[in-house]
Amino acid sequence: MLLQHWRMRLHFLWLVQLLTIATMEMSGPFWPLYFKQLNHTYLAEISSQWASILGGLAYILPLVAAMFSAPFWGKLGDKYGHKLMLLRALFALGFSQLLLVYITDPILILLVRFGQGLTAGTIAASQSYAAKMSPFQHRGQIFSRIQAATAAGSLLGPLAGGYWLEHMEMTGLFARSAIIFLMLFLTLYCLLPEDNKKQSLQKTSKNSPEVNQANILWPPLVLLAAICLAQIAKRMPQSFYALYAETILGQGSMMIGILYSATGLGILIAAPFSGYYFDKLKNGQDKRNFLQGVCLLSLLLMLLQSQINSFYPALILRFFWGICLAAILPLLSAQLSAQGGIKAIGKQVGISHSAIKLGGIVGIATGAVIFSLLNWQWAFATIALTYVLLLWLLSKQTATEPDTREEVKLIS
């Protein structure tokens, strides 16, 4: 039976997104180790340094590819349906995992990863579908819940991958991932209604108005820059935080994993509530103040982090930073999607994800450079500076302030 109510569809997409991210993250932490194990003709042995470089490319290449392809797939989804884009993304993920079962050449593996980035993109497709098939006034909840599913998958995936790799080779993990994606593909095909048919949209179109000045808090270019900056700040610690935890906090791999998980746990807990609260705010200025307040709190947390050299205070700061991250990026993306109207949701979400991918690449590179050239205190201070720039951007307003009375009428 098809899932008819929008809340049922959102819960279903939440589960699909969780399983998708968890399946991809099963192999995520282990790419350098896998490259080190490979033997091939033009390199008799891969050194640890080369394994690290190849592992880094395995992370970065899909991001680069997705940065260019996301708007194209979003626009195509607007025309032919975002359910089709979800099916396409799941098929691409499953097919790429199947190829990796048989391909052992490092260069070909990197090409497969690049192709996966070009053709996949489940997060953007899920957000576009849910936003298109749900009432407009719940858009903040939609984007936040998909973010929560992504955080949950990022928590569970490495744990499952580490457990299974104790009992099988990496290729066995790829084969298991391909089977999971096939099952998700078939389940989604059977249960999710089409979103390119008029009768599917009639129930939500009256609650999903086209672009209205009351829904626009920032100009599109300001929002894109803010999304990019938010992702830079989020990704910057990824390249150095493990070294900071090992050398400054004096922790081993288990405790470092707990520190990383604390941020994901904060996102998972806070995301649904931040989206719900944001949707309940009727006044545009209140929404702006909410996001600015969260950014200011993130800035203060990073300044505190730059002075911390013990485990438990760092753990607390990581958790509260996760709570802040649960609000900033998904709500900015929801604002950008609102400016395209129901007919251009996919295009707007795709553009948003391009900014997210660009921010991720810049953030990882910037964090690595600052940490290597200066020290960990400067690295966290740079993240705080990023939030200063983000606060400045969010102080920008549209040419005409929203009419809050019109917004109340629209939502009611």
C-alpha positions in Angstrom: 0.0 0.0 0.0 1.3 3.5 -0.9 2.1 5.9 1.9 -0.6 8.6 1.5 -0.1 10.9 4.5 2.9 13.3 4.4 4.0 12.4 7.9 4.1 8.7 7.0 6.1 9.5 3.9 8.5 11.6 6.0 9.1 8.8 8.5 9.7 6.4 5.7 12.2 8.7 4.0 13.9 9.2 7.4 14.4 5.4 7.6 15.6 5.2 4.0 18.1 8.0 4.5 19.4 6.5 7.7 20.0 3.1 6.1 21.5 4.7 3.0 24.0 6.9 4.9 24.8 4.0 7.3 25.5 1.6 4.4 27.8 4.1 2.7 29.6 5.0 6.0 30.3 1.3 6.7 33.3 1.5 4.4 34.0 5.2 5.0 36.7 5.1 7.8 38.5 2.1 6.2 39.5 3.4 2.7 43.2 4.1 3.6 43.5 0.6 5.1 41.9 -1.0 2.1 44.2 0.8 -0.3 47.2 -0.3 1.7 46.1 -3.9 1.3 45.8 -3.8 -2.5 48.4 -5.2 -4.9 48.6 -4.2 -8.5 51.0 -4.0 -11.5 52.3 -0.4 -11.4 52.9 -0.2 -7.6 54.2 -3.3 -6.0 53.3 -2.0 -2.6 51.3 1.1 -1.4 53.0 2.9 1.4 51.1 4.4 4.3 51.6 7.9 2.8 50.1 6.8 -0.5 47.3 5.0 1.2 46.4 8.1 3.1 46.5 10.2 -0.1 44.3 7.7 -2.0 42.0 7.4 0.9 41.6 11.2 1.0 40.8 11.2 -2.7 38.2 8.5 -2.2 36.5 10.9 0.2 36.9 14.1 -1.8 36.2 13.0 -5.4 32.5 12.1 -4.7 32.1 15.5 -3.1 33.6 17.3 -6.1 31.4 15.3 -8.5 28.2 15.9 -6.5 29.0 19.6 -6.3 28.6 19.9 -10.1 25.8 17.4 -10.6 23.4 18.2 -7.8 21.6 21.2 -9.5 21.2 19.1 -12.7 19.5 16.2 -10.9 17.4 18.6 -8.9 16.1 20.3 -12.1 15.5 17.0 -13.7 13.5 15.9 -10.6 11.4 19.1 -10.9 10.5 18.0 -14.4 10.1 14.2 -14.1 9.6 13.6 -10.3 11.9 13.3 -7.3 10.8 9.7 -6.6 12.5 8.9 -9.9 15.6 10.8 -8.7 15.6 8.8 -5.4 15.4 5.5 -7.3 18.2 6.7 -9.6 20.4 7.6 -6.7 19.8 4.2 -4.9 20.5 2.3 -8.2 23.7 4.3 -8.7 24.9 3.6 -5.2 24.1 -0.1 -5.5 25.8 -0.4 -8.9 28.9 1.4 -7.7 29.2 -1.0 -4.7 28.8 -4.0 -7.0 31.6 -2.7 -9.2 33.9 -2.3 -6.2 33.4 -6.0 -5.4 35.4 -6.8 -8.6 37.6 -3.8 -9.1 40.9 -3.7 -7.2 42.9 -1.2 -9.2 43.2 2.0 -7.1 42.8 4.3 -10.1 39.6 2.5 -11.3 38.3 2.6 -7.7 38.7 6.3 -7.6 36.9 6.6 -11.0 34.0 4.5 -9.6 33.9 6.8 -6.5 33.8 9.9 -8.8 31.0 8.3 -10.9 29.1 7.6 -7.7 29.3 11.2 -6.8 28.0 12.3 -10.2 25.0 9.9 -10.2 24.0 9.5 -6.6 22.6 12.2 -4.2 19.9 10.7 -2.0 19.9 13.5 0.6 18.9 16.2 -2.0 16.4 13.9 -3.6 14.8 13.0 -0.3 14.6 16.6 0.8 13.1 17.7 -2.6 10.5 14.9 -2.5 9.5 15.5 1.1 9.3 19.3 0.6 7.2 18.9 -2.6 4.8 16.4 -1.1 4.3 18.1 2.3 2.6 21.3 3.6 4.8 24.3 3.2 4.6 25.4 6.8 6.5 22.2 7.9 9.5 22.7 5.7 11.9 23.3 8.6 10.9 20.0 10.2 11.4 18.2 6.9 14.9 19.4 6.4 15.9 18.9 10.0 14.6 15.4 10.2 16.5 14.4 7.0 19.6 15.9 8.7 18.8 13.8 11.8 18.6 10.7 9.7 22.0 11.5 8.1 23.5 12.0 11.6 22.1 8.7 12.8 23.5 6.9 9.7 26.9 8.5 10.3 26.9 7.1 13.8 25.7 3.6 13.0 27.5 3.0 9.8 31.2 2.9 11.0 30.1 0.7 13.9 28.5 -1.9 11.6 31.4 -1.7 9.1 34.0 -2.2 11.8 32.1 -5.2 13.2 31.6 -6.9 9.8 35.2 -6.3 8.8 36.3 -8.4 11.7 34.6 -11.3 9.9 35.0 -10.5 6.1 37.1 -8.7 3.5 36.3 -5.2 2.3 34.8 -6.7 -0.9 32.4 -8.6 1.2 31.3 -5.4 2.7 30.8 -3.9 -0.7 28.6 -6.9 -1.7 26.5 -6.6 1.4 26.0 -2.8 0.7 24.9 -3.6 -2.9 22.2 -6.0 -1.5 21.0 -3.4 1.0 20.6 -0.8 -1.8 18.7 -3.2 -3.9 16.3 -3.9 -1.1 15.9 -0.1 -0.5 15.3 0.4 -4.2 12.5 -2.1 -4.4 10.9 -1.0 -1.1 10.9 2.6 -2.1 9.5 1.8 -5.6 6.6 -0.1 -4.1 5.6 2.2 -1.2 6.3 5.8 -2.2 3.7 7.6 -4.3 4.7 9.4 -7.5 5.3 13.1 -7.1 4.9 14.1 -10.8 1.2 13.4 -11.1 -1.4 16.1 -10.6 -3.5 14.0 -8.3 -0.5 13.4 -6.0 0.0 17.1 -5.6 -3.6 18.2 -5.1 -3.6 17.4 -1.4 -0.5 19.5 -0.7 -0.6 22.3 -3.3 -3.1 24.4 -1.3 -0.7 24.3 1.7 2.4 24.8 -0.5 2.2 28.3 -1.9 4.5 29.7 -4.5 7.2 32.2 -3.6 5.9 34.9 -1.3 7.8 37.8 0.2 6.6 36.7 3.7 8.7 33.5 3.3 11.9 35.2 2.2 14.3 36.2 5.0 17.5 36.6 3.0 18.4 37.1 -0.7 19.4 33.8 -2.6 23.1 34.8 -2.9 23.3 35.6 0.8 21.7 32.2 1.6 24.1 30.4 -0.7 27.1 32.1 0.9 25.7 31.4 4.4 25.2 27.7 3.6 28.7 27.4 2.3 30.2 29.2 5.4 28.1 27.0 7.7 29.5 23.8 6.0 33.1 25.2 6.1 32.7 25.6 9.9 31.2 22.2 10.3 33.9 20.4 8.2 37.0 22.3 9.3 37.7 20.1 12.4 37.4 16.9 10.4 41.0 17.1 9.1 42.7 17.8 12.5 40.3 16.9 15.4 41.6 13.4 15.8 45.2 14.6 16.0 44.1 17.3 18.5 42.3 14.6 20.6 45.4 12.4 20.5 48.1 14.9 21.2 46.4 17.5 23.3 43.7 15.6 25.0 45.8 12.4 25.3 43.1 10.0 24.1 43.1 6.7 22.2 41.0 5.7 19.3 38.0 4.6 21.4 37.7 8.0 23.2 38.3 9.8 19.9 35.4 7.9 18.4 33.2 8.9 21.4 34.2 12.6 20.8 33.1 12.4 17.2 29.9 10.6 18.2 29.0 13.3 20.7 28.5 15.8 17.9 26.4 13.3 15.9 24.3 12.5 19.0 23.7 16.3 19.5 22.5 16.6 15.9 20.3 13.5 16.2 18.6 14.7 19.3 18.1 18.4 18.5 17.3 18.3 14.7 13.6 17.5 15.0 13.0 20.0 17.8 14.9 22.9 16.1 12.9 22.4 12.9 9.6 22.2 14.8 10.4 25.4 16.7 11.5 27.3 13.6 8.3 26.4 11.8 6.2 27.6 14.8 7.8 31.1 14.6 5.4 33.3 12.7 7.5 36.4 12.5 10.4 36.7 10.0 12.5 38.7 12.5 12.1 36.0 15.1 13.3 33.3 12.6 16.3 35.5 11.8 17.1 36.0 15.5 16.8 32.3 16.2 19.4 31.4 13.5 21.7 34.2 14.6 21.5 33.1 18.2 22.5 29.6 17.3 25.4 30.9 15.3 26.5 33.1 18.2 26.4 30.1 20.5 28.5 28.1 18.0 31.1 31.0 17.9 31.3 30.9 21.7 31.7 27.1 21.8 34.6 27.3 19.3 36.4 30.0 21.4 36.0 27.8 24.5 37.3 24.8 22.5 40.4 26.7 21.6 41.3 26.9 25.3 40.3 23.3 26.3 43.0 20.6 26.9 41.0 18.0 28.8 38.6 15.3 27.7 35.3 15.8 29.5 35.0 19.6 28.8 35.8 18.8 25.1 33.1 16.1 25.1 30.5 18.5 26.5 31.4 21.2 23.9 31.2 18.7 21.0 27.7 17.6 22.1 26.4 21.2 22.4 28.1 22.1 19.1 26.1 19.2 17.5 22.9 20.8 18.9 23.8 24.0 17.1 24.7 22.2 13.9 21.2 20.6 13.9 19.7 24.0 13.4 22.0 26.0 11.2 22.5 24.1 7.9 19.1 22.4 7.5 17.1 25.6 8.3 19.2 27.7 5.9 18.6 25.1 3.2 14.9 25.1 3.9 14.9 28.9 3.5 16.6 28.6 0.1 14.2 25.9 -1.1 11.3 28.1 -0.2 12.4 30.7 -2.8 12.0 28.4 -5.8 8.3 27.7 -5.3 6.9 24.2 -5.5 7.8 23.8 -9.2 11.5 24.5 -8.6 12.2 22.8 -5.3 14.6 20.3 -6.7 16.6 22.9 -8.5 16.9 25.0 -5.3 17.8 22.0 -3.2 20.4 20.9 -5.8 22.0 24.4 -5.7 22.0 24.3 -1.9 23.8 20.9 -2.0 26.4 22.3 -4.4 27.2 25.0 -1.9 27.3 22.3 0.9 29.8 20.2 -1.1 32.0 23.2 -1.9 31.9 24.2 1.8 32.9 20.7 2.8 35.9 20.7 0.5 37.1 24.2 1.5 36.5 23.4 5.2 38.6 20.2 5.2 41.4 21.8 3.3 41.4 25.0 5.4 41.4 23.0 8.7 44.4 20.9 7.5 46.4 24.0 6.4 45.7 26.1 9.6 46.5 23.1 11.9 49.8 22.2 10.1 51.1 25.8 9.7 50.0 27.2 13.1 48.4 25.2 15.9 45.2 23.7 17.2 44.2 26.9 19.0 44.4 28.9 15.8 42.4 26.2 14.0 39.5 26.5 16.4 39.8 30.3 16.4 39.5 30.2 12.6 36.2 28.2 12.9 35.0 31.0 15.3 36.0 33.6 12.7 33.9 31.7 10.2 30.9 32.0 12.5 31.6 35.8 12.8 31.3 36.0 9.0 28.1 33.9 9.1 26.6 36.2 11.6 27.4 39.2 9.4 25.8 37.5 6.4 22.6 36.7 8.4 22.3 40.3 9.4 21.6 41.1 5.7 17.9 41.5 4.9 15.7 41.4 1.9 15.0 44.7 0.2 11.5 44.6 1.7 10.8 43.4 5.2 8.3 40.5 5.3 4.7 41.4 6.2 4.2 39.1 9.3 0.5 39.4 9.1 0.5 38.0 5.6 2.7 35.2 6.8 0.3 34.3 9.7 -2.5 34.2 7.2 -0.5 32.1 4.8 0.4 29.4 7.4 -3.1 29.3 9.0 
